[in-house]
């Protein structure tokens, strides 16, 4: 089962209709044109192939380890095996294996010949060998680049029922073990601690949904303010002008702010209005969320997320549909007993009756169903000390699955590719 899954992931990465770069022994102009065509073809085929390799192998590596295998060992084994199968396929199809065999045979022949040895003879890299090495290097680079993107687009999702303590858990996860969480920063994540167990970089979907309604808060193409005002009218706008602090925080924008309570009154009275708002905001929220997942992983230093696990705090992960659900490679659910959930919601919203609180709970997917679908569950039925212990247990489990001893598919692809090239060059230079 596992071997077939790894082989299938690797097969996606290496299309069968690839051809090697032409050697320098062909006509120069024709060779240059053919080389450009082969390069474009390799990029077109192998970047998506590498993406699938990274995504599928990462998804398999994040699954619960079978038998008594540890999570880091399982993840490392899956990623290394997938990378090895892919590199082996590239090695055979690029012609590098034939070059290696020929170089080895020539080296053995020259070593056996006393006259060749005395003359300092031996195998040398010809034009065909150089073309094969260049082809193999290009292919492995494309697969590694695609696998990198495919691997990072498997974020950790943090969800749970209303009043289950998901926000508190997100704050605890964003701090290193034994440290207190810090306040939200202007990038929308929670806490920037280092040391101890790896902290999480939290992408707050609720925060994104809030920011896209504020004029000037986000960049061009990331604001829903104008569309929402155009659809719902100026009745949802605040009658008071923005304060100096609000203008400063929002890039000096003087437009009146949307009153969320007024907008909420409209959409909760009319389900069709709520669907209209969702059509305007959900695609934009998803776009910003995916953008942050990619940039926080690939450009970690610039976003101050290095050495942290990128996770998305998304309250309605299971409710928003399959498209959103399949994005996440691993899901953490924060849960508590139904009686505890109701009591906490009533305590938090004293202006609501028990029936109103229960209706809000019933409007979501039952917590018990979310627990069954989760990869990792954090129970929050007791006090803060018990919750902290649960969070640290979950942190270690998630980190073990995601990190896997630091072995990644793109890293192994590049290391194996470089070692094979070095082997061929060494054999040819013997």
C-alpha positions in Angstrom: 0.0 0.0 0.0 2.7 2.5 1.0 5.1 1.5 -1.7 2.4 1.9 -4.4 1.4 5.3 -3.0 5.1 6.5 -3.1 5.6 5.1 -6.6 2.4 6.7 -7.8 3.5 10.1 -6.4 6.9 9.8 -8.1 5.3 8.7 -11.4 3.4 12.0 -11.6 6.7 13.9 -11.4 8.4 12.3 -14.3 6.3 12.3 -17.5 7.1 9.7 -20.1 7.3 12.0 -23.1 10.4 13.9 -22.1 13.5 13.9 -24.3 17.1 14.7 -23.5 18.9 17.9 -24.6 20.7 17.4 -27.9 24.5 17.0 -27.8 26.9 19.6 -29.0 27.9 17.3 -31.9 24.8 18.2 -33.9 24.4 21.3 -36.1 24.9 24.3 -33.8 21.9 26.3 -34.8 19.6 23.3 -34.8 21.1 22.2 -31.5 20.4 25.5 -29.9 16.8 25.5 -31.1 16.3 22.0 -30.0 17.8 22.7 -26.6 15.5 25.7 -26.1 12.5 23.5 -27.0 13.6 20.7 -24.7 14.2 23.3 -21.9 10.7 24.7 -22.3 9.2 21.3 -22.4 11.0 20.2 -19.3 9.8 23.3 -17.4 6.2 22.9 -18.7 6.0 19.2 -17.7 8.3 18.8 -14.7 7.3 21.8 -12.7 3.6 20.6 -12.4 5.0 17.0 -12.0 7.2 18.2 -9.2 4.2 20.0 -7.6 2.2 16.8 -7.6 5.1 14.8 -6.2 5.5 17.3 -3.4 1.8 17.6 -2.6 1.0 13.8 -2.8 4.1 12.7 -0.8 3.5 15.4 1.8 -0.1 14.4 2.2 1.0 10.8 2.7 3.7 11.8 5.1 1.3 13.8 7.2 -1.0 10.8 7.8 -0.8 8.9 11.1 2.2 6.5 11.1 1.3 2.8 10.8 2.1 0.3 13.5 4.5 1.6 16.1 6.6 3.8 13.7 7.2 7.3 15.1 5.7 10.3 13.2 9.1 11.8 12.3 10.5 8.5 11.0 7.3 7.9 8.9 7.4 11.3 7.4 11.1 11.1 6.6 10.8 7.7 5.1 7.9 8.7 2.8 9.5 11.9 1.6 12.9 10.3 1.0 11.4 7.3 -0.9 9.3 9.5 -3.1 12.3 11.7 -4.0 14.5 8.7 -4.6 12.0 7.1 -7.0 11.6 10.4 -8.9 15.4 11.0 -9.2 15.9 7.4 -10.3 13.4 7.9 -13.1 15.1 11.1 -14.2 18.5 9.4 -14.1 17.4 6.7 -16.5 15.4 8.9 -18.9 18.0 11.7 -19.2 20.6 9.3 -20.5 22.9 9.9 -17.5 22.8 6.2 -16.6 24.2 5.3 -20.0 26.9 8.0 -19.7 27.8 6.6 -16.2 28.1 3.1 -17.5 30.2 4.1 -20.5 32.5 6.2 -18.3 32.9 3.4 -15.8 33.7 0.9 -18.5 36.3 3.3 -20.1 37.9 3.9 -16.7 38.2 0.1 -16.1 39.6 -0.4 -19.6 42.2 2.4 -19.2 43.2 1.2 -15.7 43.8 -2.3 -17.2 45.9 -0.9 -20.0 49.5 -0.2 -18.9 50.2 2.0 -21.8 47.1 4.1 -21.3 47.9 4.4 -17.6 51.4 5.5 -18.4 50.1 8.0 -20.8 47.8 9.4 -18.2 44.8 8.2 -20.2 41.3 7.6 -19.0 37.8 8.5 -19.8 36.9 12.1 -20.5 33.5 13.9 -20.7 32.4 14.2 -24.3 29.7 16.4 -25.8 27.0 13.8 -25.3 27.9 13.3 -21.7 27.8 17.0 -21.0 24.4 17.2 -22.7 23.1 14.4 -20.5 24.4 16.0 -17.3 22.8 19.3 -18.3 19.5 17.6 -19.1 19.6 15.7 -15.7 20.5 18.9 -13.8 17.7 20.8 -15.5 15.1 18.1 -14.8 16.0 17.7 -11.2 15.9 21.4 -10.6 12.4 21.6 -12.1 11.1 18.7 -10.1 12.7 20.2 -6.9 11.1 23.6 -7.5 7.7 22.1 -8.2 8.0 19.9 -5.2 8.8 22.8 -3.0 5.6 24.6 -3.9 3.5 21.4 -3.6 4.9 20.7 -0.2 4.2 24.2 1.3 0.6 24.1 0.0 -0.3 21.6 2.7 -0.8 23.9 5.7 -2.1 22.9 9.1 -5.7 23.8 9.7 -6.9 24.7 13.2 -10.7 24.6 13.7 -13.3 23.7 16.2 -16.8 24.5 17.3 -18.0 27.9 18.6 -16.9 28.5 22.2 -14.6 25.5 22.3 -11.5 27.7 22.9 -9.9 27.7 19.4 -8.6 31.2 19.7 -6.9 30.4 23.1 -5.3 27.3 21.6 -4.0 29.3 18.6 -2.4 31.8 20.9 -0.7 29.0 22.9 0.5 27.3 19.8 2.0 30.6 18.5 4.3 30.8 21.5 7.3 28.5 22.1 6.9 25.9 24.8 6.8 27.5 28.2 6.4 31.1 26.9 3.3 33.3 27.0 1.6 34.2 23.8 2.0 37.7 22.4 -0.4 40.1 20.8 -1.5 40.0 17.2 0.9 41.9 15.0 0.1 44.0 11.9 0.5 41.0 9.6 -2.4 39.2 11.1 -0.5 36.4 12.8 -0.2 35.7 16.5 3.0 35.7 18.4 6.6 35.7 17.2 8.5 33.6 19.7 11.6 31.5 19.2 13.3 28.8 21.2 11.8 25.7 22.9 9.4 23.7 20.8 8.7 25.3 17.4 6.0 28.0 17.6 3.2 28.3 15.0 2.8 31.1 12.6 -1.0 31.6 12.6 -2.9 32.9 9.7 -6.2 34.3 11.1 -9.0 33.9 8.6 -11.4 35.9 10.8 -8.8 38.7 10.8 -8.6 38.6 7.0 -12.4 38.7 6.8 -12.3 41.8 9.1 -9.5 43.5 7.2 -11.0 43.2 3.7 -13.9 45.4 4.8 -11.7 48.2 6.0 -10.8 50.7 3.2 -7.1 51.1 2.8 -6.1 48.3 5.2 -4.9 45.9 2.5 -3.3 46.3 -0.8 -4.9 46.7 -4.3 -7.0 43.8 -5.3 -7.3 42.6 -1.7 -10.2 44.8 -0.4 -13.9 44.0 -0.6 -15.0 47.5 0.7 -16.2 49.0 -2.6 -18.0 45.9 -3.7 -19.8 45.4 -0.3 -20.8 49.1 -0.1 -22.0 49.0 -3.7 -24.1 45.9 -3.0 -25.5 46.8 0.4 -25.7 50.6 0.2 -24.4 53.4 2.5 -26.8 52.4 5.3 -24.1 50.0 6.6 -21.5 52.8 6.8 -20.6 54.6 10.1 -22.0 58.0 10.5 -18.9 59.1 12.3 -15.6 59.9 10.4 -12.6 57.6 11.1 -10.4 58.6 14.0 -6.8 59.8 13.4 -5.6 56.4 14.8 -7.8 54.5 12.3 -6.6 56.6 9.4 -3.0 56.1 10.4 -3.5 52.3 10.7 -5.3 52.1 7.4 -2.9 54.1 5.2 -4.6 57.5 5.7 -7.9 56.4 4.1 -10.7 58.9 5.0 -13.6 56.9 3.7 -16.3 55.9 6.4 -15.9 52.5 7.9 -18.4 49.7 7.5 -20.4 49.1 10.7 -20.2 45.3 11.2 -23.2 45.2 13.4 -25.3 47.0 10.8 -24.1 44.7 8.1 -24.7 41.7 10.4 -28.3 42.8 11.0 -28.9 42.9 7.2 -27.4 39.4 6.5 -28.9 37.6 9.4 -32.4 38.9 8.5 -32.1 37.8 4.9 -30.3 34.5 4.0 -30.0 35.6 0.4 -28.1 38.7 1.5 -25.8 36.5 3.5 -25.1 34.4 0.5 -24.4 37.5 -1.5 -21.9 38.7 1.1 -20.2 35.3 1.1 -19.8 35.4 -2.7 -18.1 38.8 -2.4 -15.8 37.9 0.5 -15.0 34.2 0.5 -13.0 34.1 -2.8 -11.0 37.1 -1.7 -10.4 35.6 1.8 -9.3 32.3 0.2 -6.9 34.1 -2.2 -5.2 36.1 0.6 -5.0 33.0 2.8 -3.3 30.9 0.1 -1.0 33.8 -0.7 0.1 34.0 2.9 0.6 30.3 3.1 3.0 30.4 0.2 4.9 33.5 1.1 5.2 32.7 4.8 6.8 29.3 3.9 8.9 30.3 0.9 9.9 33.8 2.0 10.1 33.0 5.7 12.8 35.4 6.6 11.1 38.4 5.0 7.8 37.5 6.8 9.5 36.7 10.1 8.2 33.1 10.0 11.5 31.1 9.8 11.6 28.0 12.0 7.9 28.1 12.5 5.0 25.9 11.4 2.5 27.8 9.3 -1.1 27.1 10.3 -4.4 28.6 9.4 -7.0 29.4 12.1 -10.2 28.8 10.2 -13.4 28.5 12.3 -15.7 27.0 9.6 -13.2 24.7 7.8 -15.6 21.8 7.5 -18.6 23.9 6.8 -17.3 25.9 3.8 -17.1 23.0 1.5 -14.8 20.4 -0.1 -12.6 22.9 -2.0 -11.4 24.5 1.3 -11.2 21.2 3.1 -8.8 19.5 0.7 -6.3 22.4 0.9 -5.1 21.3 4.4 -2.7 18.5 4.8 -3.4 18.1 8.5 -6.3 19.3 10.6 -6.3 20.1 14.3 -9.7 20.3 16.0 -10.3 22.0 19.3 -13.2 20.3 21.1 -15.1 20.1 24.3 -18.3 18.5 25.6 -21.6 19.9 24.3 -22.6 21.0 27.8 -19.3 22.9 28.3 -19.7 24.5 24.9 -23.1 25.8 25.7 -22.1 27.1 29.1 -19.1 29.0 27.7 -21.1 30.6 24.9 -23.8 31.8 27.4 -21.1 33.2 29.7 -19.4 35.0 26.8 -22.7 36.3 25.3 -24.8 37.4 28.3 -27.1 39.3 26.0 -28.2 36.0 24.3 -30.8 33.6 25.7 -30.0 29.9 26.1 -32.1 29.1 23.1 -30.2 31.7 21.0 -26.9 30.3 22.1 -28.0 26.7 21.3 -29.2 27.9 17.8 -25.7 29.3 17.1 -24.2 26.0 18.1 -26.6 24.0 16.0 -25.9 26.2 12.9 -22.4 24.6 12.8 -21.3 21.1 12.1 -21.5 19.1 15.4 -18.2 19.0 17.3 -18.4 15.2 17.5 -18.3 15.0 13.7 -15.3 17.3 13.5 -13.5 15.2 16.0 -14.0 12.1 13.9 -12.7 13.8 10.8 -9.7 15.4 12.6 -6.0 14.3 12.4 -5.2 15.7 15.8 -7.7 16.6 18.6 -7.1 19.1 21.5 -9.6 18.6 24.3 -10.5 21.7 26.2 -12.9 20.6 29.0 -10.9 21.5 32.0 -8.6 24.3 33.3 -5.9 26.3 31.7 -3.1 24.0 33.0 -4.7 21.0 31.4 -5.3 22.9 28.2 -1.6 23.9 28.0 -0.6 20.2 28.5 -3.0 19.2 25.6 -1.5 22.0 23.4 2.1 20.8 24.0 1.1 17.2 23.2 -0.5 18.4 20.0 2.4 20.6 19.2 4.9 17.7 19.4 2.7 15.5 17.3 2.1 18.1 14.6 5.8 19.1 14.5 6.8 15.4 14.2 4.6 14.9 11.2 5.4 18.2 9.5 9.2 18.3 10.1 10.1 14.6 9.8 13.7 15.1 10.9 14.1 18.0 8.5 13.9 15.7 5.4 12.0 17.3 2.5 11.3 16.1 -1.0 13.0 19.0 -2.8 16.0 18.8 -0.5 16.5 15.0 -1.2 15.9 15.4 -4.9 18.7 18.0 -5.1 21.1 16.0 -2.9 20.5 12.8 -4.8 20.8 14.6 -8.2 24.1 16.3 -7.2 25.5 13.0 -5.9 24.7 11.2 -9.2 26.3 14.0 -11.3 29.4 13.9 -9.1 29.5 10.1 -9.5 29.4 10.4 -13.3 32.0 13.2 -13.4 34.3 11.2 -11.1 34.0 8.1 -13.2 34.7 10.0 -16.4 37.8 11.7 -14.8 39.3 8.6 -13.4 
